[in-house]
Structure formats: structure tokens, C-alpha cells
Amino acid sequence: MRIGMVFQKPNPFPKSVFENVAYGLRIRGMRSQLRIQEEVEKALRGAALWDEVKNRLASSAFSLPKEWASFSLEKNWMGSLM
């Protein structure tokens, strides 16, 4: 059985935007950096965030506007875990 959590407020890891999205892929065993990069871009495009964050992937996830995080980023991070 797998259990997940969805928080009411954004709860990113103290890492970059890229690493927050890639986290779920890595814990599920994905090791290819090229594949991880492709999947991160795909997830951010699916959440309609790619154009907003593509030049800020190395920035802290805490630096993003709060109004994004409550819906789009949390949905994206949870989607990468599933």
C-alpha cells in the first residue's frame, strides 16, 4: 500500500525548482539524467508552468510566487510522485 499527502499550503523541499519536480522520479529509481530532464520539462509543461520557470529551474523553490504554488506546483510535484 502507498500513502501520499497533499498539503493545503505549498511545502516544497529546500532545493531548486528542478530538484523538487525530479524528486519523485529519483525515489522511484529513475537514474538517467537526460530522461529526468525530459520528464521534468514534460511535467512543467503539463502544469502550464514551463514558460514561467524554464529560466529559473536552478532557483530555490521557495523563491517562486506563492500564488503559483498552492495549485500548480503542488499538483505537479504530486504528479511526479505518482
C-alpha positions as CSV (number, residue, x, y, z in Angstrom):
1,M,0.0,0.0,0.0
2,R,1.2,3.5,-0.8
3,I,0.1,6.6,1.1
4,G,0.6,10.2,-0.1
5,M,-0.1,13.6,1.3
6,V,-1.4,16.8,-0.3
7,F,-0.8,19.9,1.8
8,Q,-3.1,22.9,1.9
9,K,-0.2,25.2,1.7
10,P,2.9,24.6,-0.6
11,N,5.5,22.5,1.1
12,P,8.5,22.3,-1.3
13,F,11.8,20.8,-0.3
14,P,14.6,23.3,0.4
15,K,16.0,22.6,-3.1
16,S,15.8,24.0,-6.6
17,V,12.6,24.0,-8.6
18,F,14.1,21.3,-10.8
19,E,15.1,19.1,-7.9
20,N,11.6,19.4,-6.4
21,V,10.0,18.1,-9.6
22,A,12.7,15.5,-10.1
23,Y,12.5,14.1,-6.6
24,G,9.6,11.7,-7.3
25,L,11.3,10.4,-10.3
26,R,14.5,9.7,-8.4
27,I,12.9,7.9,-5.5
28,R,11.1,5.7,-8.0
29,G,14.5,4.6,-9.4
30,M,15.0,6.8,-12.5
31,R,18.7,7.4,-12.9
32,S,19.1,8.8,-16.4
33,Q,19.8,12.5,-16.1
34,L,18.6,13.0,-19.7
35,R,15.3,11.2,-19.0
36,I,14.8,13.1,-15.8
37,Q,15.3,16.4,-17.6
38,E,12.8,15.4,-20.2
39,E,10.2,14.3,-17.6
40,V,10.7,17.5,-15.6
41,E,10.0,19.6,-18.6
42,K,7.0,17.5,-19.6
43,A,5.6,17.8,-16.1
44,L,6.1,21.6,-16.0
45,R,4.6,22.0,-19.5
46,G,1.6,19.8,-18.3
47,A,1.1,22.2,-15.4
48,A,1.4,25.2,-17.7
49,L,4.4,26.4,-15.8
50,W,7.3,25.7,-18.2
51,D,7.4,29.2,-19.8
52,E,7.3,30.8,-16.3
53,V,10.1,28.7,-14.7
54,K,12.3,27.4,-17.6
55,N,15.0,30.1,-16.8
56,R,14.6,29.6,-13.0
57,L,15.0,25.8,-12.7
58,A,18.1,26.2,-10.5
59,S,16.4,28.8,-8.2
60,S,15.1,27.8,-4.9
61,A,11.5,26.6,-4.9
62,F,10.9,29.0,-2.1
63,S,11.6,31.9,-4.5
64,L,8.5,31.3,-6.6
65,P,5.4,33.4,-6.2
66,K,3.1,31.9,-3.5
67,E,0.0,32.1,-5.7
68,W,1.6,29.5,-8.1
69,A,2.5,27.0,-5.5
70,S,-0.9,26.5,-3.9
71,F,-2.3,24.9,-7.1
72,S,0.0,24.3,-10.0
73,L,3.3,23.4,-8.3
74,E,1.8,21.1,-5.7
75,K,-0.2,19.4,-8.4
76,N,3.0,19.0,-10.5
77,W,5.1,17.6,-7.6
78,M,2.4,15.2,-6.6
79,G,2.0,14.1,-10.2
80,S,5.7,13.3,-10.4
81,L,5.4,11.1,-7.4
82,M,2.6,9.0,-8.8
